Amino acid sequence: MIPAKETIEQAAERIKPYIHRTPVFSSQRINKLFDAEIFFKCENMQKAGAFKTRGATNAVFSLNDEEIKNGVITHSSGNHAQGLARAAMLRNTKAYIVMPEDSSKVKIEAVRSYGGIITFCQPTLDARESTLNEIKKRTDAVEIHPYNDYRIIAGQATAAKELFEQCLHLDIIMAPVGGGGLLSGTALSTHYFSPETKVIAAEPEEVNDAFLSFYSGNYESTVKGTTIADGLRTTLGSKTFPIIQQYVNQICTVSEKSIVDAMRLVWESTKLIIETSSAVPLAAIMEKKLEVKGQKIGIIITGGNVDLDNLPW
Amino acid sequence: MIPAKETIEQAAERIKPYIHRTPVFSSQRINKLFDAEIFFKCENMQKAGAFKTRGATNAVFSLNDEEIKNGVITHSSGNHAQGLARAAMLRNTKAYIVMPEDSSKVKIEAVRSYGGIITFCQPTLDARESTLNEIKKRTDAVEIHPYNDYRIIAGQATAAKELFEQCLHLDIIMAPVGGGGLLSGTALSTHYFSPETKVIAAEPEEVNDAFLSFYSGNYESTVKGTTIADGLRTTLGSKTFPIIQQYVNQICTVSEKSIVDAMRLVWESTKLIIETSSAVPLAAIMEKKLEVKGQKIGIIITGGNVDLDNLPW
């Protein structure tokens, strides 16, 4: 069932002991540049370096001791893997992580540091799913999908809930969209806790499945290309798409160049390390895909797990 | 006269409207690594990206309208230049900035963005001083030295004063040392506001003049080499050295490699962009130059103005 207001409130209470209430920062330089007030919700400073820790922690702590005794399993290009491995460690259970072999080194090392048991696979959805199913059969671990799971969605929703508490009367809230876990959670929290705020998503043009699905109404199950925003290479899920259709106001697409420019602007102006996916909403503002003049805008900075040996500039 | 307690309190009040009360962050990973509690005072998030904004703002706003009518002038490899240009802009006066020609691009651009009038010179102290004297004669601007000035020292002292308010009962406070403006201010604030806290400085081994002066008692006016910590290439001043002699407990030196390792550790663990100079105290901890086990340690992160096209790894 689509998470209710109370479900999100319960998720927030459940994960509270295990996560950071992340700070919100703004930059005078960026505000001047766009003639707007932009507030960055810094999930790059979240435990394990990304908002994904919220959903994973909520899912793991929603399970009882019997349900979780054989561990949890997922496939993830990175941040969900870290968040899940950490949550499993906190619950004293195993985390089996299927990662595409092109995952960034820093994310692989982080999963290992939380005791995650990694199996590498080809970087395709098919390979990820078949590898996962094989291990799941063998171990009887509980699958925690990175986004197509209401416990995950409710967990991710707590980031926007917090932002609304920290920053009143936002005109717009923005999040990037990949599988749609963060976006659907953000949209639900907006609907429940700040219904006057518009929800605007941003997606790399190269993987514009959410944009196409949203405006056609027909679920688009493939992506045409790839993007440097590695967290956004996935397609929407059966649980995230309907929420997005109902509660999101707009989805914009952006070029790869804008993503790099926006990322660099945030690094230089705020001194915060944000990953490529985090820069996608600001890229949409840079590309003038939405009207921001005089608006108060919250942007969820998804994470800060960057491979410092492979920066995109 | 060496700034009194009241002088530092007045400086804090004077600059308050123009600067940020910067946040303090810690990292569980770093704390575990060193079995200590380390608190980073984030002057990288200060206006103009460095603690130097404090001293420059205090100096500029200490002058009356008559004194400041012909502008201010300084030589600086970067952050003091930005801080001074910004303060002059806020006072509606001119800032003449003499910069070594090898200053980083990001710092040059920032000085320009605050309306600073830049003259480049050879990267030697002699060239800096002779160029400055020529312009000073021509313009009658007031010289604001980057560190050998009590108004500057009192301004820099406000960073430690704030940290003691934000973070009670520190066992140790650490700062890097170049010209000694930050260190002498930090030592004074510690003496006045947290006398039970030890002051420990860190300096690159390659430019260890402060270390030599401190332990021999004889002022060392030259440095033997150079360092990637470009803010620390200067020698102590006649006003900073006596304060450091009196109020600092220990000066450690560190290798260039440790500086890079410490910088990268902070970037990856805290998601904060800190410049090379900021990493020098943590480098001393990594090199076990001081006993940190179980200690509560504050480190002043000096700045975040990094040239992203020239990272040291």
Interface residues (C-beta under 8 A of the other chain):
Chain A: P23 F25 C42 N44 M45 G49 V106 R264 W267 E268 T270 K271 L272 I273 I274 G304 L308 D309 L311 W313
Chain B: P23 F25 C42 N44 M45 G49 V106 R264 W267 E268 T270 K271 L272 I273 I274 G304 L308 D309 L311 W313
